[in-house]
Amino acid sequence: MLKLDFHPSGRHFLQIPGPSPVPDRILRAMSLPTIDHRGPEFGALGLELLAKVKVIFKTTQPVIIYPASGTGAWEAALINTMSTGDRVLMFETGHFATLWEKMALRLGLEPEFLGLPGYEGWRAGVQANMIEDRLRKDTGHTIKAVCVVHNETSTGVTSNIPAVRRAIDAAGHPALLLVDTISGLACADYQHDAWGVDVTISGSQKGLMLPPGISFNALSDNAIAASKTSNLPKSFWAWDEILEANKNGYWPYTPNTNLLYGLNEALDMLLEEGLEQVIARHQRWAVGVRTAVEAWGLEVQCQEPDVYSPVLTGVVMPEGVDADAVRRLIYERFDLSLGMGLGKSKGKMFRIGHLGDCNDLTLIAALGGCEAGLKLSGVNLKGSGVLAALEYFSQNRPHHVN
Ligand SMILES: *Cc1c(COP(=O)(O)O)cnc(C)c1O
């Protein structure tokens, strides 16, 4: 057991960008007895869930639900649509894009990893013009898919997906568009149908406010057509049997019953509030947190204001300060968890999650822990980020979207 300076009382501040805090209402829903997954009650729940989840993805097409973490749904998206040796165009936005590229390689695909030079790509979004240029050169259409991360959770950058769709169309290229919005869904605006996405991948433990353990593939007709000829080995992940069983609200195997109760509750919460409202709430928190970072005189990891993430903010440490040491101190002194720098950004920055079940004051508390921890670590702050954010939240009431 890690020893804290004090006996922790009250609630732990879980401000990492996923898993996000699970609301009591969802925890209570999940505590109901597990039922027969082949019984009539379950089929009704399954049908209700499969219909409601489409609203969140903004799609009228099928959404597959897997009892797996997001990584499983990444794999499912690739192996259901691609064949051995297929070329896939991916874009390096950060650690998660990098992991997905490694996975493609391990699955026997031929990923081509575009990106800005060095560390630049980890502070910017997907460059749609680079994708368009590459696709125009692929006159033989050997590239079968373009794979991008919508909200890069390692950096706090939310890429422009419609621009990627336009790039593919402008090049007149038939490649499928596969998008990871594991951390973007139900925080940032996301539109599977309107943006012309072929497979959207998402997960439970970020914007959906659930514990880890379920993940999603939202499909298109082109994706389903590709799955009929794709030759990569698949059984558990295969869409065909799942789609067949889903027609009656069931799964070919035992689904994650209690997590599905939680999902049902989460969908109700999001739909009662209204998706537009949910998105506006996250945007406002993100501005508040960036206001604090600016008041400290520190840099935000994302250098392109158009694509600041509404889900999380990466805070860059001044030269010579180890972000992991600062995070550890904050955890031990204030019982607050922050996201670590991953991959190329390890030790250089930490990440503040502002997603899901937060409110202005939980964020003020999180910023308070950061501010105190930065000072205790000897970081010279220009001013108080806590006061700046409090001022921002006080002066800017939540915007009600009708
Ligand atoms: C969390 C996350 C993943 C990985 O999901 P797991 O549930 O940890 O398997 C992949 N991509 C992004 C963008 C994520 O935020």
The ligand as an SDF file (V2000), in Angstrom:
LIG
                    3D

 15 15  0  0  0  0  0  0  0  0999 V2000
   -8.3290    5.1610  -23.3990 C   0  0  0  0  0  0  0  0  0  0  0  0
   -8.0080    5.2140  -24.8340 C   0  0  0  0  0  0  0  0  0  0  0  0
   -7.6630    4.0720  -25.5710 C   0  0  0  0  0  0  0  0  0  0  0  0
   -7.4550    2.7250  -24.9540 C   0  0  0  0  0  0  0  0  0  0  0  0
   -8.6240    2.2300  -24.4050 O   0  0  0  0  0  0  0  0  0  0  0  0
   -8.5750    1.0940  -23.2820 P   0  0  0  0  0  0  0  0  0  0  0  0
   -9.9610    1.0990  -22.7600 O   0  0  0  0  0  0  0  0  0  0  0  0
   -7.5290    1.5160  -22.2970 O   0  0  0  0  0  0  0  0  0  0  0  0
   -8.2150   -0.1760  -23.9600 O   0  0  0  0  0  0  0  0  0  0  0  0
   -7.4290    4.2150  -26.9280 C   0  0  0  0  0  0  0  0  0  0  0  0
   -7.5430    5.4090  -27.5400 N   0  0  0  0  0  0  0  0  0  0  0  0
   -7.8540    6.5180  -26.8630 C   0  0  0  0  0  0  0  0  0  0  0  0
   -7.9500    7.8170  -27.5860 C   0  0  0  0  0  0  0  0  0  0  0  0
   -8.0990    6.4600  -25.4960 C   0  0  0  0  0  0  0  0  0  0  0  0
   -8.4100    7.5710  -24.8180 O   0  0  0  0  0  0  0  0  0  0  0  0
  1  2  1  0
  2  3  1  0
  2 14  2  0
  3  4  1  0
  3 10  2  0
  4  5  1  0
  5  6  1  0
  6  7  2  0
  6  8  1  0
  6  9  1  0
 10 11  1  0
 11 12  2  0
 12 13  1  0
 12 14  1  0
 14 15  1  0
M  END
$$$$
